């Protein structure tokens, strides 16, 4: 019977390798930014003079768009480079987050939320695919 020790695990089998940590950090930052925006967006929209009903509609656009875009993001992830997809999705989400400060009209905020939802769908799909390709197959349940 073989004893398990860290000397038996080579660097290719390491779960916490450089790529895994990079995707984890990106996921942490994107999720953190998403949750920070999600917490304040309703107050922000109401402070612009819109009703709570409009604020709810604007907030709901994100979830609906993200849900609808998910199957398409999977198809894109299968066809395109994963690194490029991640970069594009991060740029889309950064632009969307910045867009909230630029637009003060409900219709434009709806467009920004839709844009943000598409970026979130792309990012969440491609990050899961990247993790599944980075994690060694014998350690998949840990990853």
N, C-alpha and C positions, 0 to 999 in steps of 0.2 A: 504494500500500500504506500502510495506516494504521500509525503507530507507536503502540506501547502505552506508555502512561505513566499515572501515578496521576491525572493531571488528567482523563483520559478516563473514569475510573470515578467515577460519582456515588455519593452516600451510600446510595441504594437498592440498588446493586449490591455494596456492601461486604459481604464475608463476615463479618467480625468486628464486627457491629453490636451494639447494646445488648441486644437480645433473645437473640441467639446466645450472647453472653458470659454472660448470666444463666442460660440453660439449661445451658451448660457448667459453670458454678460449682455449680449445683444438682446436676448429675450427679456432679461431683467429690466434693462433700460426702456425698451419698447413698452413692456407691460406697465412699468412705473409711470411713464408718460401718458399712456392711455388712461390709467386709473386716475391720475391727477386731473386730466382734462374732463373725464367723465364726472368727477365729483363737482367741478365748478361750472360746467357748461349750462346747467339749468339756471343757476343764479345769474350767470353772465347774460343769458338770453333775456331773462326777465328784467335785468338792469338796463337793457337796451330799449325797454318799453314794450316788449312783446308780452302776450298773455301766457299763462301757464299751459294752456292748451297748445299754443304754438311751440312753446319750449318742449313739451312732451313729444310733439310731432317731429321736431328737429332732432331730439335725442333718439327717437325710435328709428329714424332713417339709417343710423349707423348699423344697428343690429340687423335690420332687414337687408340692407345692402351686403353686409358681411356674410349673411346666410346665403343669399342668392349668388354671390361671387365665389363661394367656396368650391363648388364643383369645377368652375372654370379655372380657378387658381390651381387646382390639382392637375388639370390637363396641361396648363402652361408649365407647371413645374416638371412634368414628365418630358416636355419638349425642349425646354431651355436650360441653360447653365444655372445650377443652383446658386452659385455665388452672385451671378448677375441678377437673378430673381430677388435674392435677399437685398442686394444693394438698391434695386429699383423700389422694392417695397419699403425700405427704410427711408428713401428719399420721398416717396409718396406720402408716407406718414408724417415726416418732418414738414413738408410743404403744407399738408392739411392742418397740422397743429399751428403753424404760422398763419395760415389762412383765417383762423378764428379771430385773430387780432385785426385783420385787414377789412373784413366784411361785417356790416352792421344791418344788413337787410335780410329778412327771413329766407327769401328765396336763395340768396347766395350762401347763407349758412347751411341750408339744406344741401346744396351742391358740395360744400366743403365736407359735410358729414358723410355724404355718399362717397366722395373721394377718399376720405379717411377710412370708411368701411371696406372699400376695395383694397386699400393698402394693408389693412389689418388682416383681411382674408388671405392675401398673398403672403404676408410675413408669417402668419401662424402656420400655413400649409408648408411653406418652404423650410421653415425652421425645424418642423417635425421630420421632414424628409431628410434634411441634412443630418440631424441627430441620428436617424436610423442608419445612415451610411457611415457615420463616424464611429459609432459604438461597435466594438468587436462582436461578432455573432454569438460567441459563447457567453457574453455579458449583457445581452440585449435586455433581459428582464431588469437589470440594475440601471440601465441607461434610461 
